[in-house]
Amino acid sequence: MKRLDRRKRRKKKIIGTPERPRLVVYRSLKYIYGQIVDDTQQKTLFGASNLSKEIRDEVKKAKSKIEASRIVGQYIAKKALEKNIKKIVFDRNGYKYHGRVKALAEGAREGGLEF
């Protein structure tokens, strides 16, 4: 339950706007998900995971979950740049900035997003 407490504390400060939407990460034991959210309109602009059709084959070739997370981050960055989103706010959703969450963030940075 520590994660949920951390999430509540961070949620007060992190807000996505149309100019700078929020990249939210959710991590399960098997998969990782990322969504770009505009909180002012309460809309999810788009999302991706290692289940997404476009990158599924690439993710299967990855040797670890961390590599797969980096691929998902790069894909999210590519989709964001297509929609003219260059700057985002990173919401790690209460997870520690370590391992797969960190890999997704680094992949998004490699893809061209600014945090």
trRosetta pair geometry for C-beta under 8 A, 3 or more apart (Angstrom, degrees):
i j d omega theta_ij theta_ji phi_ij phi_ji
1 4 5.3 -47 -163 35 61 113
1 5 6.5 65 141 -21 76 99
2 5 5.6 -55 -153 36 38 113
2 6 6.3 38 151 -18 69 104
3 6 5.7 -55 -150 38 32 111
3 7 6.2 38 150 -25 65 106
3 93 8.0 20 174 129 104 73
3 94 4.0 98 179 139 72 122
3 95 6.5 15 -138 -78 115 51
4 7 5.3 -48 -145 33 34 118
4 8 6.6 38 155 -22 64 100
4 94 6.2 10 -78 -135 21 166
5 8 5.9 -51 -151 31 32 110
5 9 6.7 30 153 -16 63 105
5 94 7.6 117 59 -136 43 121
6 9 5.8 -57 -153 36 33 111
6 10 6.3 24 155 -13 68 111
6 94 4.1 127 83 -140 99 78
7 10 6.1 -63 -146 42 28 105
7 11 6.0 36 156 -33 66 109
7 93 5.7 4 -114 -179 109 51
7 94 3.3 -45 -56 -53 87 121
8 11 5.7 -51 -143 26 28 117
8 12 7.4 37 157 -27 57 96
9 12 6.5 -55 -172 17 32 111
9 13 7.9 2 147 2 61 108
10 13 6.1 -74 -162 44 44 101
10 14 5.6 9 159 0 84 120
10 91 6.9 141 137 -145 124 82
10 92 7.5 -70 175 52 172 80
10 93 7.9 -143 79 -100 140 14
10 94 6.7 -160 24 -71 130 60
11 14 6.4 -65 -122 48 28 93
11 91 8.0 57 -96 -147 63 124
14 22 6.2 101 156 -123 103 128
14 89 5.6 164 -158 148 93 129
14 91 5.0 144 139 -95 153 100
15 22 7.1 -108 164 -56 18 127
15 39 5.1 -112 -164 63 74 152
15 40 7.9 75 166 -53 106 77
15 89 7.4 43 69 58 32 169
16 20 6.8 -138 -149 109 60 62
16 21 4.2 33 -171 -157 119 50
16 22 3.1 -105 -60 -13 117 91
16 36 7.9 154 -150 -178 151 61
16 37 5.1 139 36 95 160 76
16 38 5.4 -127 122 -120 113 30
16 39 4.3 126 53 -6 81 95
16 40 7.5 -122 99 -7 67 76
16 88 7.7 -13 -123 -156 103 75
16 89 5.7 -150 -91 42 70 118
16 91 7.9 -73 -49 -25 106 128
17 20 5.2 37 52 50 94 74
17 21 6.9 -123 64 -77 36 45
17 38 7.0 10 166 -148 15 80
17 39 7.2 -41 -68 48 40 89
17 40 5.7 45 -129 -21 59 124
18 21 7.1 10 -128 -62 21 88
18 38 5.6 36 -87 -141 58 128
18 40 6.3 -63 -30 46 84 131
18 41 7.2 65 -72 -12 98 115
19 87 7.3 2 146 69 76 114
20 87 4.9 -43 -113 110 93 102
20 88 6.2 158 -170 -120 70 23
20 89 5.7 78 145 -30 103 92
21 36 5.1 64 115 179 136 90
21 37 6.0 170 -178 75 104 35
21 38 4.9 -63 -111 -77 109 68
21 39 7.9 152 -141 -5 69 73
21 45 6.2 -22 -147 -5 171 137
21 85 6.2 -35 26 -141 114 137
21 88 5.8 -32 75 -125 66 85
21 89 7.2 -132 119 25 27 86
22 36 7.3 153 77 -155 43 48
22 37 4.8 -28 64 63 96 92
22 38 7.8 162 18 -84 81 25
22 39 6.3 43 1 -30 128 107
22 88 6.7 120 -124 -175 17 90
22 89 4.7 -36 -105 71 70 101
22 90 7.8 152 -159 -96 66 8
22 91 5.0 29 179 -14 111 123
23 34 6.0 -6 -174 -170 94 105
23 35 7.4 161 -152 79 48 40
23 36 5.8 -22 -96 -97 67 68
23 37 7.9 164 -87 17 19 78
23 76 6.9 93 -138 154 120 143
23 88 4.7 51 -22 155 106 143
23 89 7.0 -179 18 79 72 45
23 90 5.3 -23 62 -112 106 57
23 91 6.4 176 80 26 49 76
23 108 6.6 60 -157 -136 168 168
23 113 7.6 66 -48 163 148 159
24 34 7.0 156 78 -154 49 52
24 35 4.9 -14 56 59 100 92
24 36 8.0 179 16 -84 77 19
24 37 5.7 24 -9 0 118 125
24 91 4.7 -20 -101 76 66 119
24 93 5.8 79 -167 -60 83 114
25 32 6.9 -18 -165 -173 95 98
25 33 7.2 145 -159 81 46 57
25 34 5.6 -17 -101 -100 66 78
25 90 7.9 14 -17 -171 111 83
25 91 6.9 -175 12 93 74 65
25 92 5.6 -14 42 -137 123 46
25 93 5.3 -142 69 10 69 117
25 95 6.5 -79 98 33 118 133
25 101 5.4 113 130 -130 160 90
25 104 5.9 135 -115 85 127 152
25 105 7.9 -59 -57 -54 144 87
26 32 7.3 164 87 -159 51 51
26 33 4.4 -7 59 59 97 108
26 34 7.9 -170 23 -73 67 34
26 35 7.8 25 -1 -1 104 104
26 93 6.0 -41 -83 85 59 174
27 31 7.8 -168 -151 98 46 49
27 32 5.0 -9 -111 -113 75 83
27 33 7.6 -157 -72 26 36 70
27 93 8.0 166 5 72 84 128
27 95 5.8 67 20 -88 128 156
27 100 5.8 128 -126 91 133 129
27 101 6.3 -80 -45 -65 141 90
28 31 5.1 23 50 51 108 77
28 32 7.5 -155 29 -76 65 41
28 33 7.8 46 -5 -7 94 102
31 49 5.6 30 172 176 118 121
31 50 5.4 -153 -142 47 82 102
31 51 6.1 -8 -132 -29 140 104
32 49 6.4 177 90 -146 45 79
32 50 6.1 64 44 -13 76 107
32 65 7.4 120 -21 178 116 98
32 68 7.2 144 27 111 114 99
32 69 4.9 29 42 -107 162 93
32 72 5.8 -177 90 45 107 163
32 100 5.4 -154 -77 161 144 126
32 101 7.8 -167 -141 -79 130 52
32 104 6.0 -144 149 -66 141 134
33 47 6.5 6 -178 179 97 116
33 48 7.4 169 -153 90 58 39
33 49 4.2 -27 -102 -91 72 110
33 72 8.0 -113 -115 -177 20 147
34 47 6.5 172 93 -154 48 70
34 48 5.6 -9 61 60 93 82
34 49 7.1 163 18 -81 63 58
34 72 6.0 143 5 147 119 110
34 73 6.9 111 -38 -94 163 56
34 76 4.8 -47 101 -79 139 150
34 104 6.0 174 -66 -176 130 133
34 108 7.7 -171 -164 -68 161 127
35 44 5.3 -44 -176 -146 124 113
35 45 8.0 141 175 46 76 68
35 46 7.3 -167 -147 102 65 36
35 47 3.9 -23 -101 -101 82 101
35 48 7.9 168 -82 19 47 54
36 44 7.2 113 76 -167 51 64
36 45 4.5 -45 99 55 103 112
36 46 5.6 18 41 53 107 71
36 47 7.2 -161 17 -78 64 53
36 76 7.0 152 -42 -169 104 103
36 79 7.8 -160 -2 103 136 111
36 80 6.0 149 -79 -95 155 103
36 85 6.7 98 -165 109 150 171
36 88 6.9 -90 -126 -120 99 131
37 43 7.2 172 -153 92 64 41
37 44 5.3 -37 -101 -106 80 62
37 45 6.8 -165 -94 3 23 83
38 41 4.9 18 110 39 117 100
38 42 7.6 -63 95 -9 72 12
38 43 5.2 3 55 59 101 87
38 45 6.0 81 -16 -46 100 104
39 42 6.6 24 -159 -82 40 52
44 47 6.1 -11 171 -40 126 107
45 83 6.7 148 167 136 129 169
45 85 7.5 105 118 -44 165 152
46 79 5.6 -117 101 150 149 137
46 80 8.0 -156 56 -75 119 63
46 83 7.4 172 1 -24 129 150
48 52 4.8 -24 -152 -48 78 150
48 55 7.3 51 -172 21 119 133
48 72 5.7 170 120 -161 108 85
48 75 5.2 -166 176 107 161 117
48 76 5.0 -149 37 -76 131 82
48 79 6.6 166 -43 5 130 149
49 52 5.6 144 53 -30 55 88
49 72 6.3 -7 -151 -132 25 133
50 55 7.2 -88 -134 103 49 110
50 56 7.6 104 167 -112 57 55
50 59 4.4 145 -158 -148 94 154
50 68 4.8 26 -111 167 140 118
50 69 7.5 -60 -55 -77 120 47
50 71 7.3 79 -108 77 90 110
50 72 5.5 -75 -64 -65 73 122
51 56 6.8 15 -165 -98 30 100
52 55 5.2 39 81 35 105 94
52 56 6.5 -152 85 -50 47 79
52 72 7.6 130 15 -122 123 87
52 75 6.8 171 71 141 151 157
53 56 5.7 -31 -140 -13 28 121
54 75 6.8 145 95 -148 117 130
55 58 4.8 -59 -165 47 72 116
55 59 5.6 76 135 -29 89 101
55 71 5.8 159 -179 148 132 112
55 72 6.9 162 99 -92 156 57
55 75 5.0 -75 -49 -77 148 151
56 59 5.8 -58 -148 35 28 111
56 60 6.5 31 155 -24 63 104
57 60 5.7 -51 -151 29 32 114
57 61 6.9 30 152 -18 62 104
58 61 6.0 -58 -159 33 34 111
58 62 7.2 49 143 -37 62 94
58 71 5.5 179 124 -160 115 144
59 62 5.5 -36 -161 5 42 119
59 68 4.6 61 -151 -137 90 100
59 71 5.6 -167 -87 83 74 147
59 72 7.4 43 -94 -55 120 87
62 65 7.8 101 121 -92 128 16
62 67 3.8 179 -160 102 108 113
62 68 4.2 175 74 -64 161 74
62 71 6.2 -121 -66 -11 134 136
63 67 5.7 70 43 12 69 152
64 67 5.0 104 56 6 75 98
64 68 7.1 -136 101 -2 44 88
65 68 5.4 -53 -148 39 38 115
65 69 6.3 44 150 -25 67 102
65 100 5.7 -41 131 -91 103 123
66 69 5.6 -49 -149 31 32 114
66 70 6.7 36 151 -20 62 101
66 99 6.3 -109 -96 -173 105 64
66 100 5.7 -125 -100 -89 60 65
66 103 4.6 167 -167 -59 75 159
67 70 5.7 -52 -153 32 35 113
67 71 6.7 37 149 -20 65 103
67 103 7.4 -91 -68 -171 17 145
68 71 5.6 -52 -153 33 36 114
68 72 6.6 38 149 -20 66 103
69 72 5.6 -50 -149 34 35 113
69 73 6.5 39 150 -20 65 103
69 100 4.2 171 -64 -159 159 80
69 101 7.6 -76 -173 -55 147 18
69 103 4.0 89 92 92 117 118
69 104 4.5 -80 173 -57 97 82
69 107 6.8 -171 127 -6 63 139
70 73 5.6 -52 -151 34 33 115
70 74 6.5 33 152 -18 65 104
70 103 4.5 -79 -58 173 81 98
70 104 6.9 -129 -82 -82 33 34
70 106 6.4 -33 -118 82 94 98
70 107 3.9 159 -162 -70 53 118
70 110 7.7 29 -171 24 97 141
71 74 5.8 -54 -150 36 32 111
71 75 6.4 33 151 -20 64 106
71 107 6.6 -86 -17 -140 12 149
72 75 5.6 -55 -149 36 32 113
72 76 6.4 35 152 -21 65 103
72 104 5.8 -31 83 -119 105 97
72 107 6.7 93 67 91 53 157
73 76 5.7 -52 -148 33 31 112
73 77 6.5 33 153 -19 63 104
73 103 6.8 -161 -10 131 137 60
73 104 4.0 161 -66 -165 109 49
73 105 6.4 -92 -126 -13 141 10
73 106 6.6 79 109 68 166 49
73 107 2.5 120 74 76 117 109
73 108 4.1 -95 -174 -35 94 71
73 109 7.7 -11 158 12 127 61
73 110 7.4 81 113 36 112 98
73 111 6.7 -167 133 -5 74 124
74 77 5.6 -52 -151 35 33 114
74 78 6.5 37 150 -22 65 104
74 107 4.4 -88 -36 178 73 98
74 108 7.1 -140 -71 -77 31 35
74 110 5.9 -37 -95 82 96 108
74 111 4.4 156 -142 -65 56 115
75 78 5.6 -50 -149 32 34 114
75 79 6.5 30 154 -15 65 105
75 107 8.0 -1 12 148 63 126
75 111 7.7 -112 -4 -96 15 153
76 79 5.9 -57 -149 39 31 109
76 80 6.2 32 152 -22 66 108
76 104 7.7 42 16 -174 140 95
76 107 7.7 88 35 108 99 106
76 108 5.5 -33 79 -101 112 102
76 111 7.2 150 71 54 63 163
76 113 7.7 -23 110 -28 92 147
77 80 5.6 -55 -145 36 30 112
77 81 6.3 29 158 -18 65 106
77 107 7.1 -154 -8 133 122 71
77 108 4.6 156 -59 -148 105 57
77 109 7.6 -123 -88 -9 143 12
77 110 7.2 -172 19 73 166 60
77 111 2.4 129 83 99 147 135
77 112 5.4 135 172 44 120 74
77 113 4.7 -125 -119 -20 96 104
78 81 6.0 -56 -149 36 27 108
78 82 6.7 32 150 -23 61 104
78 111 5.6 -96 -42 -161 66 127
79 82 5.6 -52 -154 30 34 116
79 83 6.8 16 153 -4 64 107
80 83 6.0 -69 -155 47 33 99
80 85 4.1 -82 -175 75 90 110
80 86 7.6 151 135 -76 107 26
80 88 7.0 -53 -150 -52 156 128
80 108 7.9 44 14 -153 143 101
80 111 7.9 100 42 118 108 126
80 113 5.9 36 78 -87 149 115
81 84 7.4 39 -169 -85 37 23
81 85 7.0 -99 -72 60 30 63
81 86 6.9 59 -107 -90 74 68
81 111 7.2 -145 -17 150 124 97
81 112 5.5 32 -72 84 136 134
81 113 7.6 -125 -53 -68 91 75
85 88 6.6 53 159 -67 112 96
85 113 7.6 2 120 -116 88 100
86 112 7.2 -68 -137 141 79 94
86 113 6.8 178 -171 -127 40 53
86 114 6.0 24 147 16 80 103
87 113 7.4 133 -110 -169 22 73
87 114 4.7 -33 -105 72 73 102
87 115 7.8 150 -157 -97 67 13
88 108 7.6 -60 46 162 142 138
88 113 5.5 -9 12 -175 115 123
88 114 7.3 148 22 74 66 51
88 115 6.3 -35 74 -105 79 59
89 115 7.3 91 -127 -155 26 72
90 105 5.9 42 -140 -119 146 114
90 108 8.0 157 -99 74 111 150
90 115 4.9 -8 -21 -136 116 122
92 95 4.9 -116 159 59 96 82
92 96 7.6 -71 149 112 142 4
92 97 5.8 -94 -95 -77 162 78
92 101 5.4 62 -146 -176 105 137
92 105 7.8 -30 -88 -58 99 128
95 98 7.9 -133 151 41 90 77
95 101 4.8 171 110 -64 131 152
96 99 7.9 64 86 20 96 99
96 101 7.1 156 85 44 46 143
97 101 6.0 -114 -125 106 41 119
97 102 5.4 90 171 -78 67 92
97 105 7.3 -12 -147 7 97 155
98 101 6.5 40 49 50 41 104
98 102 5.5 9 -120 -21 11 124
99 102 6.1 111 47 24 27 102
99 103 6.9 -48 146 -8 38 104
100 103 5.4 -51 -142 35 34 114
100 104 6.4 38 157 -21 66 101
101 104 5.9 -52 -152 32 30 110
101 105 6.6 29 150 -16 62 107
102 105 5.7 -56 -150 38 33 112
102 106 6.2 30 154 -17 67 108
103 106 5.8 -54 -143 39 30 109
103 107 6.2 35 154 -22 64 106
104 107 5.7 -54 -149 35 29 114
104 108 6.5 30 153 -19 63 105
105 108 5.7 -55 -151 35 31 111
105 109 6.5 31 151 -18 65 104
105 115 7.2 14 -164 -63 104 148
106 109 5.5 -51 -148 36 35 113
106 110 6.3 39 151 -22 66 103
107 110 5.6 -50 -147 34 32 113
107 111 6.4 32 152 -20 63 107
108 111 5.6 -56 -150 36 32 114
108 113 4.6 -32 160 41 92 133
108 115 7.8 85 103 -57 119 104
109 112 7.9 138 179 2 29 10
109 113 6.1 -86 -91 66 38 79
109 114 7.8 71 -125 -100 76 33
109 115 6.8 -50 -85 -13 101 107
